[in-house]
Amino acid sequence: MGAEVKIWNPVEVAEQASHNYVSKIHPSQLTIDPSLELPHMTPLVLNMCKDMFKAWADLDDSCFAVEKISGGITNLLLKVSVKQENCIEEIITIRLYGPNTEYIIDRQRELQATKFITAAGFGAKWLGIFGNGMVQSFINAQTLSPSDMREPKLAAKIAKQLKRFHYVEIPSSKEPQLWNDVWKFFEKASVLEFDDSEIRKTYETISFKEIHDEIVELKGLCDLLKSPVIFAHNDLLSGNIMINYEEDKLYFIDYEYASYNYRGYDIGNHFAEYAGFDCDFDLYPNINEQYHFFRHYLQPERPHEVPEKDLEALYVEANTFSLASHVFWALWGVIQAKMSPIEFDYLGYFFLRYKEYKRQKEKYFLLARTYLTGCKNK
């Protein structure tokens, strides 16, 4: 038997989170415009901090230092350091939601998940919310790059951590959300209107009838694989994985898309992210790299004892669901092209992901169908 995996009790972790933080921190209705330059944003950040953290309400502004940690293509992360008279420095992280992201992200689902995931020890501690973001403790760690994820020791750590993550219990519907979310994205993406004539022309070259038929066919095949339903991160790219090398601690962060979902999707999506935002799919992990990951995922304590048949089964499952990852994020790109003010070629991202879906479809459909036929004949 493999190592025992602890199932986190949602009542216990919620009570723990409440005991530690709710008495000290209060939600704030204040908002911060993420498009502002940092000098103009800083006074708003300080007002929000003083409004949420009552112990800081009377501190002079000079006690605070605000800096940008990163600005992704959906969020902005800020680090706030606070020094008081006793020379004790406290640090928090503020995550500002990107404009219009509520159109594609279920913020209530995210908030529900974040409370329990962080209390279970998978990232920064959740501290509270304000008008257009959330506050968490600061993690002294660095984010990975796409090339880091394929390093064997780190890949093994990620696999072990992901196995633990998949056993988190969240008090919500345990229905897998993949196809619900894909169809929601499809409906939104297929009825957009663009003012820019060049973007409009490019958008009009997309055949949503073709995409509809592809989704139906892909879902039918994925359903036959009967992938286990677990609690999934659903966006495990390099920027959402952090490591503190000195303490040898790995963290998963950002749970905007986290939900109950198919195991194969979460792993297949992670593999697709080896390509990075540049979509260099030559970096997609080969079978040996995937088997290395599977061994540490399936039996973290005795990875070399995983039966070959289990490796083969998960290989088929993950790579078939990686096709669904391409469709999901391709449609996401179309929506973002309309909704996001961030300068990023979202429509170009659609074509890169959808092109990769079509390039790999025949290979992975054949792989899955051959596997399923073999299973029937045994």
Beta strands, then each sheet from edge to edge (+ up, - down):
strand 1: 64-71
strand 2: 75-83
strand 3: 89-97
strand 4: 126-130
strand 5: 133-137
strand 6: 142-143
strand 7: 229-232
strand 8: 241-244
strand 9: 249-252
strand 10: 259-262
sheet 1: 1+ 2- 3+ 5- 4+
sheet 2: 6+ 8- 9+
sheet 3: 7+ 10-
end
